[in-house]
C-alpha cells in the first residue's frame, strides 16, 4: 500500500491558511455579510492541523496493534466542533490573532456553526463526552453512529405548543467530515434464509433475495486534549444500490423510478422517527440494524485485511460497547457474519461474540427497553430471526439446567416474550450475548440487579458492574465558562483540565472570602449571558439579581417538570395572596423537547408556557417571579445555561432516572442541586456533602412501598398549599379560553396509579425550596456551597468513567503518559 505524502503545517501560519481556504477553497474575495464563509474557512484551517495528528494516531495504532474498541451508539450529541477542536489543540490565541484581520471575534464565527443533529439528550451527549475522554486518554476507540440528514427536530413554540420542524443541520455542509467511499458496505433487509452444502460438504446458511442498502461512511476526527491522539467517529449514510431505474424514468414513471432510492435514504433521514405507527417501528428497527451491520462489517473487513480468515485472536484485539439497548441487534448480526460470511461454526462464533460484546443499560423504565414484534423482525431480518431463536433455545437449556423444572423462570427469562403477539426482548439478548453488563450510577446498577434483571443477576452476578457516568471538563467548564476556568487555574494550576483529581484542591478556597467574591462575580457575568439568551429566545427579561432556578432536559413525566410547575404556581399563589415572607425572588427556566408522539409531555410544555404567560404579564409578580420556557434546547444553549445557573433541578421520581448528566454539568459550574435520591444525585450528594445538597422526596424503596395504597387525593386534601394549586389548575385559571386543555394533567396527578408520585412528593419539595430561599439570601453561605460543588465535581469527569471502562470492561492498561 502506497502511503500519501505527509503535508506539515508547522511552517504555515493559521492566518495564511485561513486566507488560502477563504480565497482558494471557497472562492471568496470577501467574507460576506454573514460569518458563514469565514467559519468554513477557519474550520478547514483548523481541520488541516487535526488531520496531521489524525494520520499520526492511525500510524501509531498500526504499529502498536492495541486492542481496539468500537463504541456503537444511535446518538452522538457532539454540539459544535470548532470550539472543541480549538480548545483541544490549544489554538485559541492563534485563531483570535488570525480573526483580528477580519475585525471579528471567535465567538461570532463559532455562532455560524449549527449543532450537529446527531442526538437528542443525555444518551447522545454522554457518548460525545466519552469520545472526548477516550481520545484525551489515548485510547483506541472508534465511535460508530448514523449520519442523520436531519436531527430529531427543531422545536418551535407557537401559542405555547411545541411545533416540530425539520433540523437541516447539514444545509451548509459539514467541513469536519470526510467521505470514505472505499469502505462502503451492503446491508441486507427482507429476503429469506437459504440452507446449502458448501464445497467441503458442510451445512451452511446464506441470506438470499434480500433488498440491499449501501452504507456510506463519513469520518469525523475526534481530538483529545493536547492533540496527541485524534480518534474517529464514523457515521453511516444510507444510499440505494442504484440511483434510479432509467427505463421507468424514461417511460414516465418518475415516482416509481426513484422509489427505491427514497426508501433507502429514509433510514438515515431523521433521528428517532416517531414509532407510534407500524411504519415508524419498521424504520426504527431498520436504523438499528443498519448501524450494527455496517459497523461490524467494517471492523471485520479491517481484521481480515490484516489477519486473513484467522479469527483466533479476534476477541483479544477487539471489543464492542453497546450504548444502551438500541444496537443490541449487533449480537445476532456478528454471529451471522462470523458463520455465514467467514465460515466459523456456531460454538466458535458464539465464543467470539460473548467475549467482545459489552452492554451499557441506560434506563430503568421497562417500556423504554427495545422489544420488537417477532412478525416484524422475521420479515425484515429473516436470517437474524433464525439466529435469535437458536440463541434463545441454547440459553433456555442453560436456565433449565440451573433451575430444573422452573418453567415460569424460563418463561420470564426467554428472549422471546410469548403471547398473542410475541416480542423479542432485546435487553435480554444484550445480557445473554455480552460478557459485561453495566449500569450508569450506583443506585441504577443496584436496581437493575435487584429488579429489572434480577433473574440474570442470579445466573451471572459476575457480569454486572457499575460505571457512574461523567461529563468532559474540557467542554463543560474549560470551554463554556472561561471566567471560572481562569480563576481555578490561577488558584490551583491548569492540570485539572486533564486530571480530574485536581478539583479537590479547590476545597480550601470555599472559605476564602476574596476567592468567593470573584467566584460570585463570575457567576453574575454568566447570568447576564444567560439573561441575554433567554430574552433573545423567548422575549422574557430575567433579572441577574434574582436566583436562577433551572430545569433543562428531555420532557418526560418521570423527570417531573410537572412538579416544578406546581411549585411555580404555588409561588404565584403566595405572591397574589401577599404571603411573601421568607420568599426569595427567582427566575425559573425550563427547557427540553418532548417526543413527537408523547401527547402528555407536549401538554406539559403547553402548561409551562401558559403559566409563564400569566406570571410574566402580572406586574405584581415582576419583583418576585419570572418564568420562561427556552425552545430548541441544545448543547450550545447548555454551554450558556450551565454557567449561569444557581439552582439545578434534578427532581425525578426516585428509582426512575438511570444517572443524569445535566446534574454533573451544573455541579461542575457551581450550581447547587435540589433533588431526590435518584440516579447520580446520590453520588453527587455523597461527594459534596449532604449539607451542600437540597434533598427531598421519597426514596426508591419508599415509592415502591406506598404504591399499592397510594392516594394522591388524600395528599391534596391534607395540604392547603397543594389544594390551592390544584384549585387554580382545575378552575381553568391558566387556560381561560382553552377549555379542558389540561384535564389530562389534572387526571394524571389525581390518579391512584400515578407512577411518578407528584402529589406524594409535593410537600417535601416545597419545604426544600423554602430552605433554598433561606440559604440563598446568605450570599456568603451560598457562595461557599457553590464553590464546594465545583470542587467536588472531579469524580464526575468522563475521564474517570472511561478509565473505569478501560480497566474493568475493555481490559486496556492505561499508560502513564495518558494525562501528559
Secondary structure, DSSP 8 states (H G I E B T S, - for coil): ---------TTS-HHHHHHHIIIIIS--SS--SSSHHHHHHHHHHHHHHHHHHHHHHHHHHHHH---EEEEE-S------SHHHHHHHTT-HHHHHHHHHTTT--HHHHHTTS----S--SHHHHHHHHHHHHHHHTT--EEEEEE--SB-S-EEEEETTEEEEE---TTTT--TTEEEEEEEEEEEEES-EEEEEE-TTS-EEEEEES-EEEEEEEEEEEEE-TTSS-EEEEEEEEEEESSS--HHHHHTT-HHHHTHHHHHHHGGGTBSS--TTSHHHHHHHHHHHHHHHHHHHHHHHHHHHHHHTT--TTHHHHEEEEEESGGGGGHHHHHHHIIIIIT---HHHHHHHHHHHEEEE-----GGGS-EEEHHHHHHH-HHHHHHHHHHHHHHHHHHHHHSTT-HHHHHHH-SEE-STT-EEEHHHHHHHH-SEEEESSHHHHHHIIIIITHHHHHH-GGGEEE----B-HIIIIIIT-HHHHHHHHHHH-SGGGT-GGGGGGGGGGGG-HHHHHHHHHHHHHHHHHHHHHHHHHHS----TTSEEEEEES---GGGTHHHHHHHHHHHHHHHHTT--TT---EEEEEE----TT-HHHHHHHHHHHHHHHHHHH-GGGTTTEEEEEESS--HHHHHHHGGG-SEEEE---TTT-S--SHHHHHHHTT-EEEE-S-TTHHHHHHHH-GGGSEE-S--HHHHHHHHTT--HHHHHHT-HHHHHHHHHHHTTTT-TTSTTTTHHHHHHHH-TT-TT-HHHHHHHHHHHHHHHHHHHTSHHHHHHHHHHHHHT-GGGBHHHHHHHIIIIIS-----GGGG-
